Amino acid sequence: MQVKNGIQDKAAKNGPLTRRQLQRNSLIAKARYVVERTFGGQARWFNAKTLRYRGLALAHACAYIIGYGV
């Protein structure tokens, strides 16, 4: 599996983004929104700012609780 670059482009001073860069940022933002929303919810509701590092099973459990409101 090949890892793709998922970092959004940033405009430099006096150098706006090109149309292609804006389109690429939009595509990245659609996938990134879902992930950021999940980790943001974990940080707010469970004060779990380092949950990602405690183990995959616990992260999945908390994501399930957040997603389904159990």
C-alpha positions in Angstrom: 0.0 0.0 0.0 1.4 3.4 -1.0 0.9 6.3 1.4 -0.4 9.5 -0.2 0.4 13.0 0.9 -2.7 14.4 2.7 -1.4 17.7 3.8 -3.2 20.7 2.5 -1.3 23.4 0.6 -0.9 26.8 2.2 -0.7 30.1 0.4 2.5 32.1 0.9 2.6 35.9 1.4 1.8 37.6 -1.9 1.4 34.2 -3.5 -2.2 32.9 -3.6 -3.0 29.2 -4.3 -3.6 28.1 -7.8 -6.9 26.7 -8.9 -5.5 23.1 -8.8 -4.3 23.6 -5.2 -7.7 24.9 -4.1 -9.4 21.9 -5.7 -6.9 19.5 -4.1 -7.4 21.1 -0.7 -11.2 20.7 -1.1 -10.8 17.0 -1.7 -8.5 16.5 1.3 -10.8 18.5 3.5 -13.8 16.1 2.9 -11.9 13.2 4.3 -10.1 15.1 7.0 -13.3 16.6 8.3 -14.6 13.1 9.4 -11.4 12.3 11.3 -11.0 15.7 12.9 -14.6 15.6 14.1 -14.1 12.3 15.8 -10.9 13.3 17.6 -12.4 16.6 18.5 -15.4 14.9 20.0 -13.2 12.6 22.0 -11.2 15.5 23.3 -14.3 17.5 24.3 -16.4 14.8 25.8 -13.9 12.4 27.3 -10.9 14.7 27.8 -9.0 12.1 25.7 -6.4 14.3 24.0 -4.0 11.3 23.7 -6.5 8.6 23.0 -4.9 7.8 19.7 -1.8 6.5 21.5 -3.5 4.2 24.0 -4.4 1.5 21.6 -6.6 0.8 18.6 -9.3 -1.2 20.5 -9.9 1.7 22.9 -10.0 4.2 20.1 -12.6 2.1 18.2 -14.7 1.7 21.3 -14.8 5.5 22.0 -15.5 6.2 18.3 -18.4 3.8 18.5 -19.8 5.5 21.6 -19.4 8.9 20.1 -20.9 7.9 16.7 -23.9 6.0 18.1 -24.5 7.9 21.3 -24.5 4.7 23.4 
